[in-house]
Amino acid sequence: MSPYAHITGWGMVVPERILTNQELAELVETTDEWIVSRTGIRERHIASDDQTTASLAAEAALKALSVARLKPSDIDLIIVATSSPEHIFPATACLVQDRIGAVKAGAFDLLAACSGFIYALHMASQAIRSRSITNDLVND
């Protein structure tokens, strides 16, 4: 019988600063209606100067670990699915690994645009099902 993989924890972090379409319309020639009709977007979160892809991912990771009742040392692999890595090298996943103290985890970034989370989740579940790891952390 092969092991199965399931989601046991989740965490979310977004920057506090919100930029509305109205604020954007004051900066460039556009309107809320124009933006919403073409994109569906009404507002977006803007990272502060001290927030990065890795800092937001690490904060979300710690929340997910808390929900899953796991310690960073329980994690075997970290996959960060992102289209905005901090650097090409080292991988953002390595920065997350260091920030949360996941000392035995392998780590890599998966850059696959909108489908990145699906691919990362699939790779994580296959690693668990093949018994090469026990606990994986996927950031998107």
mmCIF file of the C-alpha atoms, coordinates in Angstrom:
data_MODEL
# 
_entry.id   MODEL 
# 
loop_
_atom_site.group_PDB 
_atom_site.id 
_atom_site.type_symbol 
_atom_site.label_atom_id 
_atom_site.label_alt_id 
_atom_site.label_comp_id 
_atom_site.label_asym_id 
_atom_site.label_entity_id 
_atom_site.label_seq_id 
_atom_site.pdbx_PDB_ins_code 
_atom_site.Cartn_x 
_atom_site.Cartn_y 
_atom_site.Cartn_z 
_atom_site.occupancy 
_atom_site.B_iso_or_equiv 
_atom_site.pdbx_formal_charge 
_atom_site.auth_seq_id 
_atom_site.auth_comp_id 
_atom_site.auth_asym_id 
_atom_site.auth_atom_id 
_atom_site.pdbx_PDB_model_num 
ATOM 1   C CA . MET A 1 1   ? 0.000   0.000  0.000   1.00 0.00 ? 1   MET A CA 1 
ATOM 2   C CA . SER A 1 2   ? 1.485   3.321  -1.028  1.00 0.00 ? 2   SER A CA 1 
ATOM 3   C CA . PRO A 1 3   ? 1.365   6.300  1.324   1.00 0.00 ? 3   PRO A CA 1 
ATOM 4   C CA . TYR A 1 4   ? -0.912  9.165  0.510   1.00 0.00 ? 4   TYR A CA 1 
ATOM 5   C CA . ALA A 1 5   ? -0.277  12.884 0.680   1.00 0.00 ? 5   ALA A CA 1 
ATOM 6   C CA . HIS A 1 6   ? -2.676  15.421 2.092   1.00 0.00 ? 6   HIS A CA 1 
ATOM 7   C CA . ILE A 1 7   ? -2.607  19.061 3.133   1.00 0.00 ? 7   ILE A CA 1 
ATOM 8   C CA . THR A 1 8   ? -2.322  19.362 6.907   1.00 0.00 ? 8   THR A CA 1 
ATOM 9   C CA . GLY A 1 9   ? -1.468  23.036 7.318   1.00 0.00 ? 9   GLY A CA 1 
ATOM 10  C CA . TRP A 1 10  ? -1.905  26.325 5.539   1.00 0.00 ? 10  TRP A CA 1 
ATOM 11  C CA . GLY A 1 11  ? -0.861  29.893 6.087   1.00 0.00 ? 11  GLY A CA 1 
ATOM 12  C CA . MET A 1 12  ? -1.316  33.163 4.268   1.00 0.00 ? 12  MET A CA 1 
ATOM 13  C CA . VAL A 1 13  ? 0.407   36.515 4.425   1.00 0.00 ? 13  VAL A CA 1 
ATOM 14  C CA . VAL A 1 14  ? -0.165  39.582 2.284   1.00 0.00 ? 14  VAL A CA 1 
ATOM 15  C CA . PRO A 1 15  ? 1.342   43.043 2.601   1.00 0.00 ? 15  PRO A CA 1 
ATOM 16  C CA . GLU A 1 16  ? -0.786  45.459 4.627   1.00 0.00 ? 16  GLU A CA 1 
ATOM 17  C CA . ARG A 1 17  ? -0.617  48.353 2.144   1.00 0.00 ? 17  ARG A CA 1 
ATOM 18  C CA . ILE A 1 18  ? -3.485  48.292 -0.354  1.00 0.00 ? 18  ILE A CA 1 
ATOM 19  C CA . LEU A 1 19  ? -3.420  50.237 -3.614  1.00 0.00 ? 19  LEU A CA 1 
ATOM 20  C CA . THR A 1 20  ? -6.914  50.778 -5.009  1.00 0.00 ? 20  THR A CA 1 
ATOM 21  C CA . ASN A 1 21  ? -7.820  51.440 -8.616  1.00 0.00 ? 21  ASN A CA 1 
ATOM 22  C CA . GLN A 1 22  ? -8.915  54.924 -7.579  1.00 0.00 ? 22  GLN A CA 1 
ATOM 23  C CA . GLU A 1 23  ? -5.434  55.643 -6.228  1.00 0.00 ? 23  GLU A CA 1 
ATOM 24  C CA . LEU A 1 24  ? -3.957  54.260 -9.434  1.00 0.00 ? 24  LEU A CA 1 
ATOM 25  C CA . ALA A 1 25  ? -6.236  56.522 -11.478 1.00 0.00 ? 25  ALA A CA 1 
ATOM 26  C CA . GLU A 1 26  ? -4.675  59.502 -9.718  1.00 0.00 ? 26  GLU A CA 1 
ATOM 27  C CA . LEU A 1 27  ? -1.232  58.405 -10.956 1.00 0.00 ? 27  LEU A CA 1 
ATOM 28  C CA . VAL A 1 28  ? -2.002  57.349 -14.534 1.00 0.00 ? 28  VAL A CA 1 
ATOM 29  C CA . GLU A 1 29  ? -4.810  57.944 -16.996 1.00 0.00 ? 29  GLU A CA 1 
ATOM 30  C CA . THR A 1 30  ? -7.269  55.163 -16.163 1.00 0.00 ? 30  THR A CA 1 
ATOM 31  C CA . THR A 1 31  ? -10.451 54.509 -14.213 1.00 0.00 ? 31  THR A CA 1 
ATOM 32  C CA . ASP A 1 32  ? -11.637 51.893 -11.769 1.00 0.00 ? 32  ASP A CA 1 
ATOM 33  C CA . GLU A 1 33  ? -14.241 50.766 -14.297 1.00 0.00 ? 33  GLU A CA 1 
ATOM 34  C CA . TRP A 1 34  ? -11.646 50.361 -17.070 1.00 0.00 ? 34  TRP A CA 1 
ATOM 35  C CA . ILE A 1 35  ? -9.348  48.243 -14.874 1.00 0.00 ? 35  ILE A CA 1 
ATOM 36  C CA . VAL A 1 36  ? -12.135 46.093 -13.400 1.00 0.00 ? 36  VAL A CA 1 
ATOM 37  C CA . SER A 1 37  ? -13.787 45.438 -16.780 1.00 0.00 ? 37  SER A CA 1 
ATOM 38  C CA . ARG A 1 38  ? -10.501 44.186 -18.256 1.00 0.00 ? 38  ARG A CA 1 
ATOM 39  C CA . THR A 1 39  ? -8.853  42.452 -15.302 1.00 0.00 ? 39  THR A CA 1 
ATOM 40  C CA . GLY A 1 40  ? -11.377 42.036 -12.502 1.00 0.00 ? 40  GLY A CA 1 
ATOM 41  C CA . ILE A 1 41  ? -8.857  43.653 -10.155 1.00 0.00 ? 41  ILE A CA 1 
ATOM 42  C CA . ARG A 1 42  ? -10.157 46.230 -7.666  1.00 0.00 ? 42  ARG A CA 1 
ATOM 43  C CA . GLU A 1 43  ? -7.140  46.515 -5.407  1.00 0.00 ? 43  GLU A CA 1 
ATOM 44  C CA . ARG A 1 44  ? -3.689  45.060 -4.941  1.00 0.00 ? 44  ARG A CA 1 
ATOM 45  C CA . HIS A 1 45  ? -1.376  44.604 -1.963  1.00 0.00 ? 45  HIS A CA 1 
ATOM 46  C CA . ILE A 1 46  ? 1.944   46.450 -2.115  1.00 0.00 ? 46  ILE A CA 1 
ATOM 47  C CA . ALA A 1 47  ? 4.961   45.167 -0.209  1.00 0.00 ? 47  ALA A CA 1 
ATOM 48  C CA . SER A 1 48  ? 6.769   47.585 2.077   1.00 0.00 ? 48  SER A CA 1 
ATOM 49  C CA . ASP A 1 49  ? 10.488  48.213 1.694   1.00 0.00 ? 49  ASP A CA 1 
ATOM 50  C CA . ASP A 1 50  ? 11.298  45.552 4.287   1.00 0.00 ? 50  ASP A CA 1 
ATOM 51  C CA . GLN A 1 51  ? 9.023   42.869 2.788   1.00 0.00 ? 51  GLN A CA 1 
ATOM 52  C CA . THR A 1 52  ? 10.342  40.457 0.177   1.00 0.00 ? 52  THR A CA 1 
ATOM 53  C CA . THR A 1 53  ? 9.177   37.294 -1.504  1.00 0.00 ? 53  THR A CA 1 
ATOM 54  C CA . ALA A 1 54  ? 11.200  35.276 1.005   1.00 0.00 ? 54  ALA A CA 1 
ATOM 55  C CA . SER A 1 55  ? 10.071  37.206 4.087   1.00 0.00 ? 55  SER A CA 1 
ATOM 56  C CA . LEU A 1 56  ? 6.395   36.871 3.154   1.00 0.00 ? 56  LEU A CA 1 
ATOM 57  C CA . ALA A 1 57  ? 6.862   33.184 2.243   1.00 0.00 ? 57  ALA A CA 1 
ATOM 58  C CA . ALA A 1 58  ? 8.673   32.466 5.521   1.00 0.00 ? 58  ALA A CA 1 
ATOM 59  C CA . GLU A 1 59  ? 5.923   34.121 7.556   1.00 0.00 ? 59  GLU A CA 1 
ATOM 60  C CA . ALA A 1 60  ? 3.252   32.128 5.713   1.00 0.00 ? 60  ALA A CA 1 
ATOM 61  C CA . ALA A 1 61  ? 5.317   28.947 6.144   1.00 0.00 ? 61  ALA A CA 1 
ATOM 62  C CA . LEU A 1 62  ? 5.503   29.392 9.911   1.00 0.00 ? 62  LEU A CA 1 
ATOM 63  C CA . LYS A 1 63  ? 1.727   29.857 10.041  1.00 0.00 ? 63  LYS A CA 1 
ATOM 64  C CA . ALA A 1 64  ? 1.217   26.686 7.993   1.00 0.00 ? 64  ALA A CA 1 
ATOM 65  C CA . LEU A 1 65  ? 3.593   24.728 10.216  1.00 0.00 ? 65  LEU A CA 1 
ATOM 66  C CA . SER A 1 66  ? 1.686   25.918 13.286  1.00 0.00 ? 66  SER A CA 1 
ATOM 67  C CA . VAL A 1 67  ? -1.630  24.731 11.834  1.00 0.00 ? 67  VAL A CA 1 
ATOM 68  C CA . ALA A 1 68  ? -0.035  21.387 10.881  1.00 0.00 ? 68  ALA A CA 1 
ATOM 69  C CA . ARG A 1 69  ? 1.581   21.110 14.329  1.00 0.00 ? 69  ARG A CA 1 
ATOM 70  C CA . LEU A 1 70  ? 4.999   20.603 12.760  1.00 0.00 ? 70  LEU A CA 1 
ATOM 71  C CA . LYS A 1 71  ? 8.385   22.076 13.590  1.00 0.00 ? 71  LYS A CA 1 
ATOM 72  C CA . PRO A 1 72  ? 10.694  23.451 10.888  1.00 0.00 ? 72  PRO A CA 1 
ATOM 73  C CA . SER A 1 73  ? 13.017  20.518 11.624  1.00 0.00 ? 73  SER A CA 1 
ATOM 74  C CA . ASP A 1 74  ? 10.203  18.144 10.540  1.00 0.00 ? 74  ASP A CA 1 
ATOM 75  C CA . ILE A 1 75  ? 10.304  19.479 6.971   1.00 0.00 ? 75  ILE A CA 1 
ATOM 76  C CA . ASP A 1 76  ? 12.158  17.408 4.369   1.00 0.00 ? 76  ASP A CA 1 
ATOM 77  C CA . LEU A 1 77  ? 11.602  19.598 1.304   1.00 0.00 ? 77  LEU A CA 1 
ATOM 78  C CA . ILE A 1 78  ? 10.594  23.200 0.564   1.00 0.00 ? 78  ILE A CA 1 
ATOM 79  C CA . ILE A 1 79  ? 9.249   24.182 -2.843  1.00 0.00 ? 79  ILE A CA 1 
ATOM 80  C CA . VAL A 1 80  ? 8.568   27.856 -3.549  1.00 0.00 ? 80  VAL A CA 1 
ATOM 81  C CA . ALA A 1 81  ? 6.381   28.369 -6.610  1.00 0.00 ? 81  ALA A CA 1 
ATOM 82  C CA . THR A 1 82  ? 6.914   31.960 -7.678  1.00 0.00 ? 82  THR A CA 1 
ATOM 83  C CA . SER A 1 83  ? 7.199   34.220 -10.676 1.00 0.00 ? 83  SER A CA 1 
ATOM 84  C CA . SER A 1 84  ? 9.023   36.794 -8.580  1.00 0.00 ? 84  SER A CA 1 
ATOM 85  C CA . PRO A 1 85  ? 12.023  35.106 -6.979  1.00 0.00 ? 85  PRO A CA 1 
ATOM 86  C CA . GLU A 1 86  ? 14.316  37.224 -4.856  1.00 0.00 ? 86  GLU A CA 1 
ATOM 87  C CA . HIS A 1 87  ? 17.346  36.070 -6.832  1.00 0.00 ? 87  HIS A CA 1 
ATOM 88  C CA . ILE A 1 88  ? 18.159  33.456 -9.406  1.00 0.00 ? 88  ILE A CA 1 
ATOM 89  C CA . PHE A 1 89  ? 20.716  32.145 -6.914  1.00 0.00 ? 89  PHE A CA 1 
ATOM 90  C CA . PRO A 1 90  ? 20.298  31.353 -4.106  1.00 0.00 ? 90  PRO A CA 1 
ATOM 91  C CA . ALA A 1 91  ? 16.757  30.143 -4.606  1.00 0.00 ? 91  ALA A CA 1 
ATOM 92  C CA . THR A 1 92  ? 14.030  31.902 -2.643  1.00 0.00 ? 92  THR A CA 1 
ATOM 93  C CA . ALA A 1 93  ? 13.209  28.489 -1.143  1.00 0.00 ? 93  ALA A CA 1 
ATOM 94  C CA . CYS A 1 94  ? 16.720  28.394 0.340   1.00 0.00 ? 94  CYS A CA 1 
ATOM 95  C CA . LEU A 1 95  ? 16.132  31.797 1.928   1.00 0.00 ? 95  LEU A CA 1 
ATOM 96  C CA . VAL A 1 96  ? 12.851  30.510 3.394   1.00 0.00 ? 96  VAL A CA 1 
ATOM 97  C CA . GLN A 1 97  ? 14.629  27.382 4.615   1.00 0.00 ? 97  GLN A CA 1 
ATOM 98  C CA . ASP A 1 98  ? 17.201  29.509 6.431   1.00 0.00 ? 98  ASP A CA 1 
ATOM 99  C CA . ARG A 1 99  ? 14.665  31.990 7.871   1.00 0.00 ? 99  ARG A CA 1 
ATOM 100 C CA . ILE A 1 100 ? 12.427  29.322 9.389   1.00 0.00 ? 100 ILE A CA 1 
ATOM 101 C CA . GLY A 1 101 ? 15.279  27.043 10.505  1.00 0.00 ? 101 GLY A CA 1 
ATOM 102 C CA . ALA A 1 102 ? 14.373  23.996 8.414   1.00 0.00 ? 102 ALA A CA 1 
ATOM 103 C CA . VAL A 1 103 ? 17.904  22.650 8.781   1.00 0.00 ? 103 VAL A CA 1 
ATOM 104 C CA . LYS A 1 104 ? 17.401  19.266 7.090   1.00 0.00 ? 104 LYS A CA 1 
ATOM 105 C CA . ALA A 1 105 ? 15.136  20.351 4.230   1.00 0.00 ? 105 ALA A CA 1 
ATOM 106 C CA . GLY A 1 106 ? 16.113  20.421 0.607   1.00 0.00 ? 106 GLY A CA 1 
ATOM 107 C CA . ALA A 1 107 ? 14.835  23.547 -1.131  1.00 0.00 ? 107 ALA A CA 1 
ATOM 108 C CA . PHE A 1 108 ? 14.201  24.761 -4.661  1.00 0.00 ? 108 PHE A CA 1 
ATOM 109 C CA . ASP A 1 109 ? 12.148  27.293 -6.603  1.00 0.00 ? 109 ASP A CA 1 
ATOM 110 C CA . LEU A 1 110 ? 9.657   26.308 -9.252  1.00 0.00 ? 110 LEU A CA 1 
ATOM 111 C CA . LEU A 1 111 ? 9.056   29.067 -11.797 1.00 0.00 ? 111 LEU A CA 1 
ATOM 112 C CA . ALA A 1 112 ? 5.979   28.088 -13.791 1.00 0.00 ? 112 ALA A CA 1 
ATOM 113 C CA . ALA A 1 113 ? 3.826   31.245 -13.701 1.00 0.00 ? 113 ALA A CA 1 
ATOM 114 C CA . CYS A 1 114 ? 0.159   30.675 -12.865 1.00 0.00 ? 114 CYS A CA 1 
ATOM 115 C CA . SER A 1 115 ? 0.445   26.884 -12.887 1.00 0.00 ? 115 SER A CA 1 
ATOM 116 C CA . GLY A 1 116 ? 3.381   26.878 -10.447 1.00 0.00 ? 116 GLY A CA 1 
ATOM 117 C CA . PHE A 1 117 ? 1.343   25.953 -7.391  1.00 0.00 ? 117 PHE A CA 1 
ATOM 118 C CA . ILE A 1 118 ? -0.267  22.985 -9.161  1.00 0.00 ? 118 ILE A CA 1 
ATOM 119 C CA . TYR A 1 119 ? 3.120   21.690 -10.318 1.00 0.00 ? 119 TYR A CA 1 
ATOM 120 C CA . ALA A 1 120 ? 4.679   22.243 -6.866  1.00 0.00 ? 120 ALA A CA 1 
ATOM 121 C CA . LEU A 1 121 ? 1.823   20.456 -5.127  1.00 0.00 ? 121 LEU A CA 1 
ATOM 122 C CA . HIS A 1 122 ? 2.090   17.565 -7.576  1.00 0.00 ? 122 HIS A CA 1 
ATOM 123 C CA . MET A 1 123 ? 5.862   17.272 -7.090  1.00 0.00 ? 123 MET A CA 1 
ATOM 124 C CA . ALA A 1 124 ? 5.458   17.401 -3.308  1.00 0.00 ? 124 ALA A CA 1 
ATOM 125 C CA . SER A 1 125 ? 2.740   14.748 -3.259  1.00 0.00 ? 125 SER A CA 1 
ATOM 126 C CA . GLN A 1 126 ? 4.748   12.468 -5.559  1.00 0.00 ? 126 GLN A CA 1 
ATOM 127 C CA . ALA A 1 127 ? 7.803   12.796 -3.303  1.00 0.00 ? 127 ALA A CA 1 
ATOM 128 C CA . ILE A 1 128 ? 5.659   11.784 -0.325  1.00 0.00 ? 128 ILE A CA 1 
ATOM 129 C CA . ARG A 1 129 ? 3.983   8.931  -2.189  1.00 0.00 ? 129 ARG A CA 1 
ATOM 130 C CA . SER A 1 130 ? 7.345   7.589  -3.330  1.00 0.00 ? 130 SER A CA 1 
ATOM 131 C CA . ARG A 1 131 ? 8.448   7.655  0.311   1.00 0.00 ? 131 ARG A CA 1 
ATOM 132 C CA . SER A 1 132 ? 11.483  9.785  -0.452  1.00 0.00 ? 132 SER A CA 1 
ATOM 133 C CA . ILE A 1 133 ? 10.203  12.402 2.034   1.00 0.00 ? 133 ILE A CA 1 
ATOM 134 C CA . THR A 1 134 ? 7.642   12.613 4.819   1.00 0.00 ? 134 THR A CA 1 
ATOM 135 C CA . ASN A 1 135 ? 6.823   16.339 5.107   1.00 0.00 ? 135 ASN A CA 1 
ATOM 136 C CA . ASP A 1 136 ? 6.935   18.976 2.412   1.00 0.00 ? 136 ASP A CA 1 
ATOM 137 C CA . LEU A 1 137 ? 6.307   22.702 2.513   1.00 0.00 ? 137 LEU A CA 1 
ATOM 138 C CA . VAL A 1 138 ? 4.902   24.344 -0.639  1.00 0.00 ? 138 VAL A CA 1 
ATOM 139 C CA . ASN A 1 139 ? 4.880   28.140 -0.865  1.00 0.00 ? 139 ASN A CA 1 
ATOM 140 C CA . ASP A 1 140 ? 3.075   29.999 -3.625  1.00 0.00 ? 140 ASP A CA 1 
# 
